[in-house]
């Protein structure tokens, strides 16, 4: 995708798992990527990507600290030379517990990371993108944005909020040349799903509901990210695009 070769992107929560696969997919197309992540391994990830010949920088930050997001964004923007063409809001947290056992403090923190930080970063990025009348904002939702899930009250409701936020922002910013879309990953072999992968009964139940008959591999998310980041998606906005092996269609 030649149009991506000069682009600059911010990808949150990309030190591992699906986020890393998303960042690497953009790197493969020549995008300069800034990764924002809380992980202590962030700069190991950055170095590993640099060793592959990719143009990558990193900012370590806790996106649950809402009051610091503006300074985190500015630091990322400075590392990208004052430009951002693509924002991938991937960072998200989950605490799988029965509803009555989930502390309200954890419920609020999940919303701070999964929704409030997404909103604030999108607004900050849009202000830059409007100057060029061009930009791509990709919010990572989940199949649980439309499914209830199990022991996932905070996570599923936060991802439902991400879907509606995506639609609302797309309505406001389409006139500014900014496309805002959401991706709904299904079940992947990632650390976030460790609680499922180690539960033989639960794993079997979920796989039986996936028409493809398996969990996805992180590398399989990359094609959708490339599409939504590129000019190929210039007339696609406000959409929820599943990458789920057919889970939502069943």
Secondary structure by P-SEA (a helix, b strand, c coil): cccccccccccccccccaaaaaaaaaaaaccbbbbbbcccaaaaaaaaaaaaccbbbbbbcccccccaaaaaaaaaaaaacccccbbbcccccccccccccccaaaaaaaaaaacaaaaaaaaaaaaaaaaaccbbbbbbbcccccccccccaaaaaaaaaaaaaaaaaaaacccccbbbbbbbbccccccccccccccaaaaaaaaaacccccccccccaaaaaaaaacccccccccbbbbcccccccc
